[in-house]
Amino acid sequence: MNFKKFLPWIIVIVILFIGYNYVKGINNKAVVFEQDIKEAWGNVNTAYQRRNDLIGNLVKTVKGAADFEKSTLEAVVNARAKATSVTVDPTNITPEQLSQFNQAQGGLNSALSRLLVTVEKYPDLKANQNFLKLQDELASTENQILTARTRFNEATKPYNSHIKVFPNNLFAGMFGFKEKPYFEAVAGAEKPVDVEFDFDKK
């Protein structure tokens, strides 16, 4: 008799408990996916920082060449400064922020490509061992950047899928989870910088 009296309450408690665990699971899984995105973004930043450091060393090396085009060097220096000034918080990233970051890095790519083409006019630079080493390291770093960007997109996909599927999407917004953008290619950004040199040219 007493059991029947409390049965409705027991049923309600069980339903609430199941519902709580289900909703908690949605939140916790989204948190785990978001941490994966943060880790992937950290790798993206590390790869870009390595490139920025190499470019700084490259500029110092090129400055030693007599009569090297000042405007070409300035373009690289300015593009590098702009690229390093754009910061992104992966937990609050928006398509606009990622686009701005992407464009800044693409601008640096273009300026660097022009510098490397201009080096063709300077035989001493083309034979400079420090320059050649930096050239090889830049090519390797561009591949690391491409890999890091790809892995960022791979980490973003399960997160976006998780918060957009029904019924997860009913709760994701309540918990503050929003869809995150993917890296998209800008002009030349998805390709390694052209660092091929013709050493037979005089």
N, C-alpha and C positions, 0 to 999 in steps of 0.2 A: 504493500500500500504506500509506504513512504517512498519506495523506489520510484513508483509511478508518479508521485508528486514532484520529484526532482528530475525526472527524465527529460522534460523539455529544456531545463537549465543545462543539463549535461550535454544535450545535443547542441545547444547554442554555444557552449564553451568549446566543444570539439570543433565545431565549424569555425569559430573565431580563431582557434589555435591553428587549424589547417590553413585558413586564410592568411594569418599572420606569417606563418612559415613560407607560404607561397610568395607573398609580397616581399618578404625579407630576402628570399632567394633571388627575386628579380633585381633588387637593389644591390645585393652583394656581388652578383655576377657582373653587373654593369660596372661596379667599382673595380673588380679584377680586370675587366677589359680595358677600363680607362687607365689603369696602371700600366698595362701593356703598351698603350698608346704613348704614355709619358716616357717609358723606357725607349721606345722606338724613336720618339722625337729627340731624346737625349743623344742617340746615335747619329741622327741627322745633324744636330748642332755640332757634335764632335767632328764629323767629317767636314762640314763647312768651315769650322774653326781651323782645322788643319790646312785647308786650302788657303784661307786668309793669311795664315802664318807663312806659308810657302810663297804666296804672292808678295808679302812684305819683303821677304828675303830676295825674291826675284827682282823687285824694284830697286833694292839697294845694289844688286849686282849690275843691273842695266845702267844705273846712274853713273857707274864708273866709265862707261863708254863715251868717248869724245863726241860731242855734237849730236848726241842722241836726241830725237824729237821730243822736245819738252812737253808739247801738247798731248802726245801719246802717253807719256808717263803720268801726267796730271789726270788724264781721263781714268787711268787704272786706279790711281790713289783716291780720287773722288768716288769712283764706283765702289771701291773697297770700303771706304768710310760709310757710304750709304747702306751697303749690304750688312755691315756689322751693327748699324744703328737700329735695324729692324729686328725686334724681339717678339717672340710669340709664346704665350702660355698655352701649352697643349690641352689643359683642362678647360679652357675657355676660348678655344680657337674658333674663329669664324671664317667663312669663305673669303671675306674681304681681307682679313689679316694674312691668311695663307697666300692669297693672290699678291698682296703687297710684298711679302717675303720672297715669293717666287720671282716677281718682276725685278726686285733689287738684285737677287743672285744672278738672274739672267743678264742684267745690265753689266754686272761684273764679268760674266762670261764673255760678253761681246767685247768689252774693253781689253780684256786679257788676250783674246784672239787677235785683235788688231795689233797689240804690242808684239806678240810672237811672230806675226807676219812681218812687221817692221824690222825685226832682228835680222831678217835675211840680208839687209843692206850692210850688216856689220860682221865681217869675217872673224874679227877678234872675239866677239861675243859668241859666235857659233862654235868657236873652238875652246871657249872657256869651260873648264871642267866643272866648276861650281854651277855654272848656268846649265850645263848638260844634266847634272845631277838633279837640279831643281825641276828641270823639264820632265825628267822621268818620274819624279815624285808627284808632280802635278797630274800627269796622265794617270798614275795609280790612284791618286786621291779622287779624281773625277769618277773613276769606277766605283770607289767606295761610296761616294755621294749617291750615285745612281742606285746602288744596292740599298743604302739606308733609306732613300725615298721610297723604294719599292716595298721595303719591310714596314715602313710607316703606314702605307696604304693597306698592306696585309693585316696590320694590327687594328686599323680603323674599321675594316669591313665587318668583323664579327660584332664589334661594339654597336655599330649602326644597325646591323640586322637585329641584334638583341633588343634594342630600345624601340624599334619600329614595328616589330611583329605584334599582332594582337594576341592576348590582351596586355602584353607588356607596355605597349604605348599608352595605355590608360594611366599607368602609374609612373612611367619614366619622367614625364614632365613635372609631376608632383615632387619628385626627388631631385629635380634640377638637372636631369640628364638631357642633353640636346645632341642632335645629329652633328657629327664632325666632318669637315671637308676632306677631300682627298687631294694629294698632289696631282696637279695637271701640268703638262708640259707647256712651257712658253717657248718662244722662238729660240731654238738652239739649246735650251736648258737641259733637254733630255739626252743630249749627246756630249761625249767627252770633248774638251777643248782640243782643237786641232793644233798639235805640237810637232807636226812633221816639218823637218828642215832638209833642204837640199844642200848637202855639204860639198857638192861638186861645183856649185855656183861660185863664181869669182866676183 
